[in-house]
Amino acid sequence: MDDLRTTLATFSPDDHKEFRQFIQRQRRKQNGRMDVRLYELLAQSREHTTPELLARLYPNEPNAVAYYALRKRLLRHLLDFLLLRQHQQDPTAAASVRGLLTLAQYLFEAGIERLAWSTLRKAEKLARTNEQYEQLNAVYNLQIARAHSPHADPLDDIIRQRNLNKKDADEEERANIADSLIRQRLRHSRLKGRAAESFDEILQQVLREYDLQEAFARRPALLLRLMSITRAAMLVRRDYASFAPFVMRCYHLMEKRHGFRPAHREAQLGLLLMIAHALYRTRRFTESVEYLERLRALLEAGPRLLRAAMWPRYTFLLAANYAFLRRNSESICLLEQMLRLPLSPREELTGRLGLGFHYFAEGQFQKANQTLQAIGRTDHYCEQEMGVEWVINRGMGEMLIQFELGNPDLAHNRLRAIERLLKERFGAGGGGYSTVLSYLQLVGELIDDPATASCPAFAARLLQIPSFVSLGQEDLQALSFFSWLRSQVTGQPYYSVLLELANAPESEPRA
């Protein structure tokens, strides 16, 4: 396996274009640069062996020494390119502090000490204001190293500030360790089938061990991290009903006691998005939109790069809420506009699958089909990017679309593909997806004979699918598929049935 080629294979088409231009930035030997020729060979879909690369690059006389020197040069280009892009795309203050620190080091080496110290003070102020403790520690270390300069601050003051910052930096390091330990122990607990019972004990034990109870209560970035871990545990239990009030209580307690400063903007946005998502999953759609409005106000008042990074997730969740508030046409407009913008692969896949659902809810089956076809990615690619459950949802959506379009053969083909995936991956019974196999069996009977939906026995079997017993705890995606089957049985429009079930009290019977 060629590690350099593997790294290049992660580039998007735009990345490849920019990297090629980056290599040629010096404008020397533009048409005959060997590093460009090696890059183009490594970027091809077919992998070449080392002898083949030598023969292509040095047709007259293969030169292994020159080849490996060329690889090193291309690797240096790659590292420089990635460092530059990381700096350009980093929306946090850390990138600016690193830049100022680099400039200060250069100025010291150039002998311009007055300007170097002025630059260091700017870096110190920026890092302290934005709670960039690790970067601030590097600033103080450079200040201490250059304290002999006539332009330096008093050394005792620098050391005192450095020691105070070291406590905060050490607390952050302990939080990183605790984060990894909690996640690791949670994974082990989950494998043993005890995740729901042991999570609270795991959490408290690690926080006590690393003396972090108070830190998580007063630092938004650490609180966000803790809530992320808690959310992962709640996903195992499907217990959003407990998680939503918990994360809301933590957020408002933080807001009341300590407040959110500009340095906390990213953590505050993450917490608001988490609250809005938890409320969406617990069918509190109006409240979810209210928190999204608070998030939007912060996004519009904040840094442009941070707004660009979070806007797609905000839009996808807003569109999902609108669908259950009888505003599905607005959902479609939001997603159509979003998909015209440059998006990451994950964002584009999320947006297209969501838009397909919204079109389907409106009865625009042809548009729904075109939207999913426009994904243009194999199931294997989508599974690597989004996970197997996303692939199953996409396949089931395509199956129902083909049924509605009057293409039973295509619907059957997709159904068989999903069954094959589940059985090959999780065994004949489907493992945790056994309910999906039961659902597919009913859909298969409808595809064979749509009149089956009117049979009382069919309706009775529909109500026996285990995963749909408790509507209040059921995943909204699963509920949307169940709603389609129920609409076939009752003869009501799919969207009306979905809204009726999504907004029904948990205790209300479905039949």
C-alpha positions as CSV (number, residue, x, y, z in Angstrom):
1,M,0.0,0.0,0.0
2,D,1.4,3.4,-1.0
3,D,0.8,5.7,1.9
4,L,1.3,8.9,-0.2
5,R,-1.2,7.6,-2.8
6,T,-3.6,6.7,0.0
7,T,-3.5,10.2,1.4
8,L,-4.0,11.8,-2.0
9,A,-7.0,9.5,-2.6
10,T,-8.9,11.3,0.2
11,F,-8.9,14.5,-1.9
12,S,-12.0,15.8,-3.5
13,P,-11.9,17.0,-7.2
14,D,-11.5,20.6,-6.0
15,D,-8.7,19.5,-3.6
16,H,-6.9,17.9,-6.5
17,K,-7.2,21.0,-8.6
18,E,-6.0,23.3,-5.8
19,F,-3.1,21.0,-4.9
20,R,-1.9,20.9,-8.5
21,Q,-1.9,24.7,-8.6
22,F,-0.1,24.8,-5.3
23,I,2.7,22.6,-6.5
24,Q,3.2,24.9,-9.5
25,R,3.0,28.1,-7.3
26,Q,6.7,28.9,-8.1
27,R,5.9,28.9,-11.8
28,R,9.2,27.2,-12.7
29,K,9.3,24.3,-15.2
30,Q,5.5,24.5,-15.4
31,N,5.2,22.0,-18.2
32,G,7.9,19.6,-17.1
33,R,7.9,19.4,-13.3
34,M,8.6,15.9,-12.2
35,D,6.8,16.3,-8.9
36,V,3.6,17.2,-10.9
37,R,4.1,14.1,-13.1
38,L,4.5,11.9,-10.0
39,Y,1.4,13.4,-8.4
40,E,-0.7,12.8,-11.5
41,L,0.4,9.2,-11.6
42,L,-0.4,8.6,-8.0
43,A,-3.8,10.4,-8.3
44,Q,-4.9,8.0,-11.1
45,S,-7.6,5.4,-10.2
46,R,-5.3,2.5,-11.1
47,E,-2.5,1.9,-8.6
48,H,0.9,1.6,-10.2
49,T,3.7,-0.5,-8.8
50,T,7.1,1.1,-8.0
51,P,8.8,-0.4,-11.1
52,E,5.9,1.0,-13.2
53,L,6.3,4.4,-11.7
54,L,10.1,4.3,-12.4
55,A,9.5,3.3,-16.0
56,R,6.9,6.1,-16.5
57,L,9.1,8.8,-14.9
58,Y,12.5,7.8,-16.2
59,P,11.8,5.9,-19.5
60,N,15.4,6.0,-20.6
61,E,17.1,4.8,-17.4
62,P,15.1,4.1,-14.2
63,N,16.6,6.0,-11.3
64,A,15.4,4.8,-7.9
65,V,17.5,7.4,-6.0
66,A,15.9,10.3,-7.9
67,Y,12.5,8.7,-7.5
68,Y,12.6,8.6,-3.7
69,A,14.0,12.1,-3.6
70,L,11.0,13.1,-5.8
71,R,8.6,11.4,-3.4
72,K,10.1,13.4,-0.5
73,R,9.6,16.6,-2.4
74,L,6.0,15.8,-3.2
75,L,5.4,14.9,0.4
76,R,6.8,18.3,1.5
77,H,4.4,20.0,-1.0
78,L,1.5,18.0,0.5
79,L,2.4,18.9,4.1
80,D,2.7,22.6,3.2
81,F,-0.6,22.5,1.3
82,L,-2.5,20.9,4.2
83,L,-1.0,23.3,6.8
84,L,-1.9,26.3,4.7
85,R,-5.5,25.0,4.1
86,Q,-5.9,24.1,7.8
87,H,-4.9,27.7,8.7
88,Q,-7.3,29.2,6.1
89,Q,-10.2,27.0,7.2
90,D,-9.8,27.1,11.0
91,P,-12.6,29.3,12.3
92,T,-11.2,29.4,15.9
93,A,-8.8,31.9,17.4
94,A,-6.1,29.2,17.7
95,A,-5.1,29.6,14.0
96,S,-4.6,33.4,14.5
97,V,-2.6,32.8,17.7
98,R,-0.4,30.3,15.9
99,G,0.1,32.8,13.0
100,L,1.1,35.6,15.4
101,L,3.5,33.2,17.3
102,T,5.2,32.2,14.0
103,L,5.5,35.9,13.0
104,A,7.0,36.7,16.4
105,Q,9.6,33.9,16.1
106,Y,10.6,35.1,12.6
107,L,10.9,38.7,13.9
108,F,13.2,37.6,16.8
109,E,15.4,35.7,14.4
110,A,15.5,38.8,12.1
111,G,16.6,40.9,15.0
112,I,13.5,43.1,15.1
113,E,12.8,42.6,18.8
114,R,10.5,45.6,19.5
115,L,8.0,44.4,16.8
116,A,8.4,40.8,17.9
117,W,7.4,41.6,21.5
118,S,4.5,43.7,20.3
119,T,3.4,40.7,18.2
120,L,3.8,38.4,21.2
121,R,1.6,40.7,23.4
122,K,-1.1,40.6,20.7
123,A,-0.9,36.8,20.6
124,E,-1.1,36.7,24.4
125,K,-4.2,38.9,24.5
126,L,-6.0,36.9,21.8
127,A,-5.2,33.6,23.3
128,R,-6.3,34.6,26.8
129,T,-9.5,36.2,25.6
130,N,-10.4,33.1,23.7
131,E,-9.3,30.6,26.3
132,Q,-6.7,29.0,24.1
133,Y,-4.6,27.7,27.0
134,E,-2.3,25.5,25.0
135,Q,-1.4,28.3,22.6
136,L,-1.1,30.7,25.5
137,N,1.4,28.4,27.2
138,A,3.5,28.5,24.0
139,V,3.4,32.3,24.0
140,Y,4.6,32.5,27.6
141,N,7.4,30.0,26.9
142,L,8.6,32.2,24.1
143,Q,8.3,35.3,26.2
144,I,10.4,33.7,28.9
145,A,13.0,32.6,26.4
146,R,13.3,36.2,25.1
147,A,13.0,37.9,28.5
148,H,16.5,39.3,28.2
149,S,15.4,41.7,25.5
150,P,15.1,45.4,26.5
151,H,11.6,45.4,25.1
152,A,10.4,42.5,27.2
153,D,7.8,42.5,30.0
154,P,9.1,41.9,33.6
155,L,10.1,38.2,33.9
156,D,8.4,37.8,37.3
157,D,5.1,38.9,35.7
158,I,5.5,36.5,32.8
159,I,6.2,33.6,35.1
160,R,3.2,34.4,37.3
161,Q,0.9,34.6,34.3
162,R,2.4,31.4,32.9
163,N,1.8,29.5,36.2
164,L,-1.8,30.6,36.4
165,N,-2.4,29.6,32.8
166,K,-0.7,26.2,33.4
167,K,-3.5,25.3,35.9
168,D,-6.2,25.9,33.2
169,A,-4.1,24.1,30.6
170,D,-3.6,21.2,33.0
171,E,-7.4,21.1,33.6
172,E,-8.0,20.9,29.9
173,E,-5.5,18.1,29.5
174,R,-7.2,16.2,32.3
175,A,-10.6,16.7,30.6
176,N,-9.2,15.3,27.4
177,I,-8.0,12.2,29.2
178,A,-11.3,11.9,31.0
179,D,-13.2,12.2,27.7
180,S,-11.2,9.3,26.1
181,L,-11.6,7.2,29.2
182,I,-15.3,7.7,29.5
183,R,-15.8,6.9,25.8
184,Q,-13.6,3.8,26.1
185,R,-15.3,2.5,29.2
186,L,-18.7,3.2,27.7
187,R,-17.8,1.1,24.6
188,H,-16.7,-1.8,26.8
189,S,-19.8,-1.5,28.9
190,R,-22.0,-1.5,25.8
191,L,-20.3,-4.7,24.5
192,K,-21.3,-6.4,27.8
193,G,-24.9,-5.1,27.5
194,R,-24.7,-2.9,30.6
195,A,-24.4,0.5,29.0
196,A,-27.7,1.8,30.3
197,E,-27.0,0.7,33.9
198,S,-23.4,1.7,34.2
199,F,-23.0,5.0,32.4
200,D,-23.7,7.3,35.4
201,E,-21.3,5.3,37.6
202,I,-18.6,5.4,34.9
203,L,-19.1,9.2,34.5
204,Q,-18.9,10.0,38.2
205,Q,-15.9,7.7,38.8
206,V,-13.8,9.3,36.0
207,L,-14.7,12.9,36.9
208,R,-13.8,12.2,40.6
209,E,-10.5,10.5,39.6
210,Y,-9.5,13.6,37.5
211,D,-11.0,16.2,39.8
212,L,-13.2,17.6,37.1
213,Q,-16.7,18.0,38.6
214,E,-16.4,21.7,39.0
215,A,-14.6,22.2,35.7
216,F,-17.4,20.8,33.7
217,A,-19.9,23.0,35.6
218,R,-18.1,26.3,34.7
219,R,-16.5,25.8,31.3
220,P,-18.8,25.6,28.3
221,A,-16.3,23.8,26.1
222,L,-16.0,21.0,28.6
223,L,-19.7,21.0,29.3
224,L,-20.3,20.4,25.5
225,R,-17.9,17.5,25.5
226,L,-19.6,16.0,28.5
227,M,-23.0,16.4,26.9
228,S,-21.7,14.8,23.8
229,I,-20.7,11.7,25.7
230,T,-24.0,11.6,27.6
231,R,-25.9,11.9,24.3
232,A,-24.0,8.9,23.0
233,A,-25.1,6.9,26.0
234,M,-28.7,8.0,25.7
235,L,-28.6,6.9,22.0
236,V,-28.0,3.4,23.2
237,R,-31.2,3.6,25.4
238,R,-33.2,5.7,22.9
239,D,-33.8,7.8,25.9
240,Y,-34.1,11.3,24.4
241,A,-37.0,11.9,26.8
242,S,-34.5,12.0,29.7
243,F,-31.7,13.6,27.8
244,A,-33.6,16.7,26.6
245,P,-34.4,18.2,30.0
246,F,-31.0,17.2,31.3
247,V,-29.0,19.1,28.6
248,M,-31.5,22.0,28.9
249,R,-31.0,22.2,32.6
250,C,-27.2,22.1,32.3
251,Y,-27.2,24.8,29.6
252,H,-29.4,27.3,31.5
253,L,-27.5,26.7,34.7
254,M,-24.3,27.5,32.9
255,E,-25.9,30.6,31.3
256,K,-27.2,31.8,34.7
257,R,-24.1,31.2,36.8
258,H,-21.2,32.0,34.5
259,G,-22.7,33.3,31.2
260,F,-21.3,32.7,27.7
261,R,-18.5,35.0,26.6
262,P,-17.4,35.4,22.9
263,A,-14.7,32.9,23.6
264,H,-17.5,30.3,24.3
265,R,-19.4,31.0,21.1
266,E,-18.6,27.6,19.4
267,A,-19.5,25.6,22.6
268,Q,-22.7,27.6,23.1
269,L,-23.7,26.9,19.5
270,G,-23.0,23.2,19.9
271,L,-25.1,23.1,23.1
272,L,-28.0,24.9,21.5
273,L,-27.9,22.5,18.5
274,M,-27.8,19.5,20.8
275,I,-30.9,20.9,22.7
276,A,-32.8,21.6,19.5
277,H,-32.0,18.1,18.2
278,A,-33.1,16.4,21.4
279,L,-36.4,18.4,21.4
280,Y,-36.9,17.3,17.8
281,R,-36.4,13.7,18.6
282,T,-38.9,13.9,21.5
283,R,-41.5,15.5,19.2
284,R,-41.3,19.0,20.8
285,F,-41.0,20.6,17.4
286,T,-42.1,24.1,18.2
287,E,-39.6,24.3,21.1
288,S,-36.9,22.9,18.9
289,V,-37.5,25.7,16.4
290,E,-37.3,28.3,19.2
291,Y,-33.9,27.1,20.2
292,L,-32.8,27.0,16.5
293,E,-33.9,30.7,16.3
294,R,-31.6,31.5,19.2
295,L,-28.8,29.6,17.5
296,R,-29.4,31.4,14.2
297,A,-29.1,34.8,16.0
298,L,-25.7,33.8,17.4
299,L,-24.6,32.5,14.1
300,E,-25.4,35.7,12.3
301,A,-23.6,37.8,14.9
302,G,-20.6,35.6,15.0
303,P,-17.5,34.8,12.8
304,R,-18.2,34.1,9.1
305,L,-16.2,30.8,9.1
306,L,-18.1,29.5,12.1
307,R,-21.4,30.4,10.6
308,A,-20.4,28.6,7.3
309,A,-19.4,25.5,9.3
310,M,-22.6,25.2,11.3
311,W,-25.2,26.5,8.9
312,P,-25.9,23.2,7.1
313,R,-26.6,21.4,10.3
314,Y,-28.9,24.2,11.5
315,T,-30.7,24.2,8.1
316,F,-31.2,20.4,8.1
317,L,-32.6,20.3,11.6
318,L,-34.9,23.3,10.9
319,A,-36.2,21.6,7.7
320,A,-36.9,18.4,9.6
321,N,-38.9,20.3,12.3
322,Y,-40.8,22.2,9.7
323,A,-42.0,18.9,8.1
324,F,-43.8,18.0,11.3
325,L,-45.2,21.5,11.8
326,R,-47.2,21.4,8.5
327,R,-44.5,23.5,6.8
328,N,-43.1,20.9,4.5
329,S,-43.0,23.2,1.5
330,E,-40.7,25.5,3.4
331,S,-38.5,22.5,4.2
332,I,-38.2,21.8,0.5
333,C,-37.2,25.4,-0.2
334,L,-34.5,25.4,2.6
335,L,-32.9,22.2,1.3
336,E,-33.0,23.2,-2.3
337,Q,-31.2,26.4,-1.5
338,M,-28.7,24.6,0.7
339,L,-27.9,22.0,-2.0
340,R,-26.9,24.8,-4.4
341,L,-24.0,25.7,-2.0
342,P,-20.6,23.9,-1.8
343,L,-21.0,21.1,0.9
344,S,-18.9,18.4,2.3
345,P,-19.8,14.8,1.2
346,R,-21.6,14.1,4.4
347,E,-23.6,17.3,4.2
348,E,-24.6,16.7,0.6
349,L,-25.7,13.1,1.4
350,T,-27.7,14.3,4.4
351,G,-29.3,17.1,2.4
352,R,-30.3,14.9,-0.6
353,L,-31.8,12.1,1.5
354,G,-33.7,14.7,3.5
355,L,-35.0,16.5,0.4
356,G,-36.1,13.1,-1.0
357,F,-38.2,12.5,2.1
358,H,-39.8,16.0,1.9
359,Y,-40.7,15.5,-1.8
360,F,-42.1,12.1,-1.0
361,A,-44.3,13.6,1.8
362,E,-45.7,16.1,-0.7
363,G,-46.5,13.2,-3.1
364,Q,-43.9,14.5,-5.6
365,F,-42.5,11.0,-6.2
366,Q,-40.8,11.8,-9.5
367,K,-38.8,14.6,-7.8
368,A,-38.1,12.4,-4.9
369,N,-36.7,9.7,-7.2
370,Q,-34.6,12.3,-9.1
371,T,-33.2,13.7,-5.8
372,L,-32.0,10.3,-4.6
373,Q,-30.7,9.3,-8.0
374,A,-28.6,12.5,-8.0
375,I,-26.7,11.2,-5.0
376,G,-24.6,9.3,-7.6
377,R,-22.8,7.2,-4.9
378,T,-22.6,3.5,-4.4
379,D,-23.9,1.9,-1.3
380,H,-20.4,1.0,-0.3
381,Y,-19.3,4.6,-0.5
382,C,-22.3,5.8,1.5
383,E,-21.8,3.2,4.2
384,Q,-18.2,4.3,4.6
385,E,-19.2,7.9,4.8
386,M,-22.6,7.7,6.7
387,G,-22.9,4.3,8.2
388,V,-25.0,1.2,7.4
389,E,-28.3,2.6,8.8
390,W,-28.2,5.5,6.4
391,V,-27.8,3.1,3.5
392,I,-30.8,1.1,4.8
393,N,-32.9,4.2,5.0
394,R,-31.9,5.3,1.5
395,G,-32.7,1.9,0.1
396,M,-36.1,1.8,1.8
397,G,-36.9,5.3,0.5
398,E,-36.0,4.2,-3.0
399,M,-38.1,1.1,-2.7
400,L,-41.2,3.0,-1.6
401,I,-40.7,5.6,-4.3
402,Q,-40.6,3.0,-7.0
403,F,-43.7,1.4,-5.6
404,E,-45.5,4.8,-5.8
405,L,-44.2,5.3,-9.3
406,G,-45.8,2.0,-10.4
407,N,-42.5,0.2,-10.9
408,P,-43.0,-3.1,-8.8
409,D,-40.0,-4.8,-10.4
410,L,-37.7,-2.0,-9.4
411,A,-39.3,-1.8,-5.9
412,H,-38.7,-5.6,-5.5
413,N,-35.1,-5.3,-6.6
414,R,-34.4,-2.7,-3.9
415,L,-36.2,-4.7,-1.3
416,R,-34.1,-7.8,-2.1
417,A,-30.9,-5.7,-2.0
418,I,-31.8,-4.5,1.5
419,E,-32.6,-8.0,2.7
420,R,-29.4,-9.3,1.3
421,L,-27.4,-6.5,3.0
422,L,-29.0,-7.2,6.4
423,K,-28.6,-11.0,6.3
424,E,-25.1,-10.9,5.0
425,R,-24.0,-8.3,7.6
426,F,-26.1,-9.4,10.6
427,G,-27.1,-13.0,10.0
428,A,-30.3,-14.6,8.8
429,G,-32.4,-13.0,11.5
430,G,-31.1,-9.5,10.8
431,G,-29.7,-9.0,14.3
432,G,-30.7,-5.6,15.6
433,Y,-32.5,-5.0,12.3
434,S,-34.9,-7.9,12.6
435,T,-37.8,-5.4,12.7
436,V,-36.7,-4.1,9.3
437,L,-37.0,-7.6,7.9
438,S,-40.5,-7.9,9.2
439,Y,-41.4,-4.6,7.7
440,L,-39.9,-5.6,4.3
441,Q,-42.0,-8.8,4.3
442,L,-45.2,-6.8,4.6
443,V,-44.0,-4.3,1.9
444,G,-43.2,-7.2,-0.4
445,E,-46.7,-8.6,-0.1
446,L,-48.1,-5.1,-1.0
447,I,-45.8,-5.0,-4.0
448,D,-47.1,-8.3,-5.2
449,D,-50.7,-7.4,-4.5
450,P,-51.6,-3.9,-3.5
451,A,-55.1,-5.1,-2.6
452,T,-53.6,-6.9,0.4
453,A,-53.6,-3.6,2.3
454,S,-57.4,-3.8,2.7
455,C,-57.3,-7.2,4.5
456,P,-57.9,-7.1,8.3
457,A,-55.3,-9.7,8.8
458,F,-52.6,-7.5,7.1
459,A,-53.5,-4.6,9.4
460,A,-53.3,-6.8,12.4
461,R,-49.8,-8.0,11.4
462,L,-48.7,-4.4,10.9
463,L,-49.6,-3.6,14.5
464,Q,-47.4,-6.5,15.7
465,I,-44.1,-5.1,14.4
466,P,-42.2,-4.9,17.7
467,S,-40.3,-1.7,17.2
468,F,-43.4,0.3,16.7
469,V,-45.1,-0.7,19.9
470,S,-44.2,2.6,21.7
471,L,-44.8,5.5,19.5
472,G,-43.4,8.0,22.0
473,Q,-40.0,6.3,22.0
474,E,-39.8,5.4,18.3
475,D,-37.3,6.9,16.0
476,L,-38.9,9.4,13.7
477,Q,-37.3,7.8,10.6
478,A,-38.8,4.4,11.6
479,L,-42.1,6.1,12.3
480,S,-42.1,7.6,8.8
481,F,-41.8,4.2,7.2
482,F,-44.5,2.8,9.5
483,S,-46.8,5.7,8.6
484,W,-46.5,4.8,4.9
485,L,-47.7,1.3,5.6
486,R,-50.5,2.5,7.8
487,S,-51.5,5.0,5.0
488,Q,-51.8,2.0,2.6
489,V,-54.1,0.2,5.1
490,T,-56.3,3.2,6.0
491,G,-56.4,4.8,2.6
492,Q,-55.4,8.2,4.1
493,P,-52.6,10.4,2.6
494,Y,-49.2,9.5,3.9
495,Y,-48.3,12.9,5.1
496,S,-51.5,13.2,7.1
497,V,-50.9,9.8,8.8
498,L,-47.3,10.8,9.6
499,L,-48.3,14.1,11.3
500,E,-51.1,12.3,13.2
501,L,-48.8,9.7,14.6
502,A,-45.8,12.0,15.2
503,N,-48.0,14.4,17.3
504,A,-50.0,11.7,19.1
505,P,-49.5,11.3,22.9
506,E,-47.4,8.3,23.7
507,S,-50.2,6.5,25.4
508,E,-52.6,6.9,22.6
509,P,-53.3,3.6,20.7
510,R,-52.4,3.4,17.1
511,A,-55.3,1.3,15.8
